[in-house]
């Protein structure tokens, strides 16, 4: 694998890493990678000034990926990071089935979350046709001496507001903050797709050269006993946030604990049901079969997925004792006319010559579905 | 027992916030006392053991456009609440551009001081942020613990040098010693001294000025201008006090020395 990121896109990539770092300690870079990438891109401002391009490659060693930052004055910084192969995990999220859709400028959402302290883990977003409210969420047992904060505003303030069903969803705030700061730095509006409590919520941004989305689990209705466990018993090494739900509760079928691609990944267990037709799925660029799709899209997917350890083994669909799914997808769109001399949009990532064969097939892929 | 108040002026809101920020840096919990005319933030700690006690009295008319309270009883028309000033500070922090701020005593899952800020919005309907700050109501039988400290006789009263300068000096001294001796005389001279086995350091300030001897000073003729009055204090506590000062950073402060304690009065 060898990828080259040019010029100012390095800063975008760095900001993406920053956003991802607020979600998880690990990152799944498609092609697959796991490791600590954040320190390389820690200082966005200086990267913009000094770095001309960034090359990411795997060398002869199967366990190391190399990041090379080619900087001004002939300086090259080379970082070798260990990685492990990982199963492909993807979020299957049929946004067109969500009854509630909001679109807001990132500053509006930023104005909502600023009232909550940095340590606030979860918030509840309530929508009805007249009002949108966000309040901090805390467990019953913690409630006694905790300050509670609630912020509400009128639906008019949203660029787009469609509420099919009044709903209160509780999700993790930290991940949202990561996406919001990314959105704010690029001035991109944020789309929010969600439904009933228990169904996941998706926050996404997109523009001509990239698309990013965060899919978060939400708590089911309050009569279930819901507890937040850091880590979770199934996977103590996993990142810190998860929602555990009593086995009697069911998750909405649109978010199964283990997600699938149309053709499947070799190691995926057979029981996990496919839930959405192939055209809804976002295929990984490695490991999954190439789907023949019209159009010209060179796809660089950046996924963050944390393993929900339990799940796939359950024969019945969807009752994990512990469920965590965070997924951040970045899609890069290259020029729609690759045969012309001019490239209208700089690719976020360009493949090296040696991998041209693989890339050719991908370049005839469909555009990302736009919701 | 009821309490409702409203701040409409953004300048008053900023001032009130600065006071609360100062308090929140001094202590984790404190007592808020409400009377018909005043608010008090009080902390009584073991002063004899080098602790800090604090008494802050605010005229409610300087901050609030509306202020109504009904105390626990008609012959005790006051309310004493214990709260965490950091919560109050946090609630006020993001409401600095509010059109109005309402405060009231409510009962949610426990007694709360509820702050509601009306914020400007992009639409015709304002945004509203509500904070419920849990409080403990202090029963009347404990009220006598919170009496205004009397200002005892002092030996020397002096204006302090710019707080920033003093803080810089004390920050560095803190690395060398836990205690500091502060001495001053009536000629406007002040010294800060530390002494350890290895090193002794003293910083001298001149021409600071002394406020006119008014209330309470022991002004015996035997007190000549050059005699230094000394007090030994815990550096960390002094540093904490200096870093908390946000109310009037440009104004001088008055310090009165009475062995073994120092009274620092922002003016």
Interface residues (C-beta under 8 A of the other chain):
Chain A: X108 X111 X114 X115 X117 X143 X144 X145 X146 X147 X148 X149 X150 X151 X152 X153 X154 X156 X157
Chain B: X87 X90 X91 X94 X108 X109 X110 X121 X122 X123 X124 X125 X127 X128 X129 X130 X131 X132 X133 X134
